[in-house]
C-alpha cells in the first residue's frame, strides 16, 4: 500500500493555505462572494488556536481556522474541515456540531463551518445535525463538498485553470489507481502534461507537482520511469522543472536521513542511560521514548535520565508529552 492511500490528507494542509482564495472560489463560490478579499485573511496557527476537544471523539484529518472579513463589514472565522480518506462516519455531523459550538464559545465570534469529503460513497452526504424532543429543537447545518461528485464534471476540471481543478483530478485518480501502479503511472504522466498546458506560475507548478507526486506516489522502478518521461517531455518543451524537483527531493531525502539518524541515536541514548542506572526499563516506557520525534525533548530527557531518582519520576515527566 502506498503512502498516498494511507496518508492522503497530508498534502492538503500545504496546498490550502497558499491558495486559499482559489480554494474558496473553487469549492464554495457563494462564500467567496461574501468575503472581503481586500481586507485580507489570517490563518490561525496552532499555538493561536483555541483549546477545544471533540468530546472524546477524534477528527484526524485536516482542520484550518481562518479569520476573515466579510463584505458587510463584520468578521468571522472559517472552520474548514477536509476529510479526504476513510469511510463514512455515522457521528460525523455530531462531531462537526460539537467542534463548531466549542469554537464559537472559545473565540467569542461567529464561526462558519465548511467540509470537504473525499470518501467513495456517493450517497453519504452529512450536512446537518439536530433533534426535536419535548418541544426543544436543535438544528445545525453546514455546507459540504463531495470530491467524488467531480467525476461527473471531468470536462470542466480539464478546462479550469484554478489550481484545485488539478488537485481534485489528482485526488480522484489516486483513489481510482490505488491497486494498479501501472495505470497510476499513466495518470501521473497525464497530470504532469496538464500542468504544462495550463499557464501556472513557476511556484504554482512546483507546488501542484508536489501534491501530485505525493498522492500519486509510485514504486521505485515506476517512479524512475516517470522521471525519465518527464525529462524527455521537458526537453521538448525546453523547460527544467524536473531538474529542480529532483534536486529538492535529493536534498529533502538527505536532510530527512540525517534527522532520522539523530532521532534514533537520541532515543537509544535515553534508553541506554536508564538501563545502566535502573537495570530493567519497562517495555511500555521504552515504547514511549521510541515514539518521540522531538530532538529538543529527547535532549531534555537525556539529562533527566542521568539525574532522575527513579523510573517512576522519569515517567511522570514524560507522560504529559504523550
Buried (B, 14 or more C-beta within 10 A) or exposed (E): EBEBBEBBBBBBEBBBEEBBEBBBBBBBEEBBEBBBBEEEBBBBEEEEBBEBEBEEEEBEBBBBBBBBBBEEEEEBBBBBBBBBBBEBBEEBBBBBBBBBEBBBEBBEEEBBBBBBBBBBEEEBEBBEBEEEEEEEEEEBEBBBBBBBEBBEEEEEBBEBEBBBBBBBBBBBBBBBBBEEBEEBBBBBBEBBBBBBEBEBEEEBBBBBBBBBBBBBBBEEEBBEBBBEBBEEBBEEEEBEBBEEBEEEBEEEEEEEEEEEEEBEEBBEBBBEBBEEBBEEBEEEBBEBBBEBEEBEBBEBBBEBBEEBEEBEEBBEEBEEEE
